[in-house]
């Protein structure tokens, strides 16, 4: 039985759902793992489509539920490890040099961020694996700060297992309504994006005002 034939009629065969379905149909569990590994490396690929679809496939007997959870979690860890090493290879020195060229930022901002990550990095990696948008990005600062690799892999595995299990099981239980998961997770993703943009705007406003204040003070004196 082919997964494409089981997918909802409104899902285009050449869309992301069709692509992921082809991988699972052709490769089984490893295909789902490959799809999720690529999703980690290319965040525009939505896990909220791939994971519930994999759960739906498990519910239809295309793959087993254990295989779905194992391979998707392994794919998450592999993708995260690649991003970790990208961060590690980039190195803190290059990050500081690049940061110093950016307008409206201070070296102290980066230093505070590093201090925060040194103190809360383990929680950030674990919980970050369950937050849309940050799921992939959190691996890069972990590499930059050279978090212990065994610790990083353990936290990434546990956090990914929680996230993957929720979405895979949702697709498994919802059956041919699996695509409703994308709607709800998409709302959360948009909310997170709005909060990030709002925080960035507030940061830039504060920086511009702090830069203009000394100039205004000199003119007034």
N, C-alpha and C positions, 0 to 999 in steps of 0.2 A: 504493500500500500504506500502510495507516495504522499508525502506531507503537503506538497503543493496542492494536491487535489483536496486535502482536508482543510486548507486554509479558507478563510472567509472570502466570499466572492468579490468583495470590494477591495481586497488586497491585490495590487498589481503584481504579476509574476516577476516583473523586473524591478520592483521596489525593494526596500530593505528587508521586508518580511519574506518576499520571494527569494531573495538572495540567501538569507539565513535558513529558510526552509530547504533550499537546494543543498546547502552544506550539511544540514542534519540528515536529510534524505540520502545523500551520497556517502557521507563519512560516519554517520551515527553520532554518538556522544562526542568523539573528537572534533567533529564538525561544529558542534555547539561551542566547544572550548575554543576553537580557532576564531569563531565569530566574536566571542567575548574578549579574547586577547586583542583582536583588532579594535574592538570598541574601546578598550582601555587606551590604546595608542592613538585612536582617532575619535575623541569624544562626540563629534557629531553623529556617530553611529549610536543609536539609542539602545541602551540595555533594557529599557522599558518595553521595547518591541521584541528583542532577541530572547530575553529570559522567559517571558510569559509564553511565547511561541514554542520554546523548548519544552516548557511544562505541558502545553497542549499536546505536543508530539508524544510526550511520555504518557499522557492520559489516553492517547489513541494507540499505544503499543508500538510506536515507531522505535522508541528507545525506552529503557527502564528509567524509573524515577531516580534511582541511585546513580545511574550513569549520567543523567542530566545534571544532578547536583555536583557530582565529582568533577566532571569535565568542565563545567562552566566555572567552578571555583578554581580549578587548575589554570584555566585560561585567564582568569582575573589576576592570579598571582604572577603568571608569566608576563602578562602585559605590564603589570605594576613594576616588576623587577627590571624590565627594559627601561622604563621611565626613571627608576631609581638610579640606574647606571648612567643614564644621560645626565642626570643631576650631578652625580659623582664626578663624571668626566669633565663637566663644565667647570667645576671647582669653585670654592668660595672666593678665591682671589679674582677670578674673572667676573664673578657676580658683583663684587664690590667695585671693580673697575667699570663695569657696565652701569651700575647704579649711580656712580659718580658723574656720569655723562647725562643722566636724565634731568630734565628741568623740574623745579618745584619739589624736589625731594632732598632729604638730608641723609648723611651717612648714619646719623644717630637713629633714623627710622629703621634702617636695615639692621642695625645692631640690636635694637629693641626686639625686632621680629625674630632674630636669631636667638636672643635670650629667651623669648617666649617659647620658641620651638624646642630649645634645649630642656626647658622645664616641663612643657606639656606635649612634647612631640609624640609620645606613645599614645596618648589619648587622641591626639589629632589624627594619627594614622588609622587607628582602630575605628573611630566614629566617622572619620572622613570618608571611609569606604562605603558608608551608607548615605552619603549626602550627594544628590545630583550635582553635576558640574565639578565638585571637588573630588569626586571618586578617583579620577585619574591624576589630577593635578597635585594631590597631596604627596604622591610618590617622589616628585621632583625635589622639593625641599628636604625630604628625608635623605635623598642621595647627596644633595648639596652639603648637608650637615653631617654626612657620613654616619647616620644612625647604624647601630649594629645590624648587620645583615640578617642574622638569625632572628633577632627581635622584630625587624621589619617584616620578614617573611611570615612569622607567626601572627603578628597583628593583622597583616594584610589578609592572610588566610582566614582568620576568624571573622574579621569585618566583612570580607567578601562572601563568606559562607552565610552570614546572616542576611545580607542584602539579596544574594542570589536565591536563597531558600524562600524568602518572602515572595519574590516575583515568579520564580518557577512554580511554587505551590499555588500561587494565584492563578496562573495559566492552567495548571493541572486541574484545579477545582472548578474554574469557570468554564472549561471546555471551549465550545465554539464562540463564547463571549470573551475570550482571552484578551482581545484588543481593547477592552475597557480599561485595562491596567494602564495602558499608554496614556489615556486621557487624564487619569488621576495623578500619575507620576509627572506627567507633563505640566500640570498645574503647579506642583511642588517645585519643579525645575524653574519655571517662570518666576515663581515667588523668590527663590534663591537668587536668581539672576537680577531681579529688581533690587533686592537688598544689597547685593554686591555693587551694582551701579550707583545706588544711593549713597553707600558708604564711600565709594570712590569720589563722587561729586562733592560730598561733605569734606573729604580730605583735601581735595584741590582748592575748595573755597577757603578753607582755613590756611592753607599754604600761601595762596595769593594774598590774603589779608595780612598775614604775618610778614610777607615780603614788602608789601606796600606801606605798612605802618612805620618802619624806620625812615623811609623816604619822606613820608608826610611829616614826621617829627623833625627831620632836618630842615625842611622847607619852613615850617612854622617857627623854628628857632633862628 
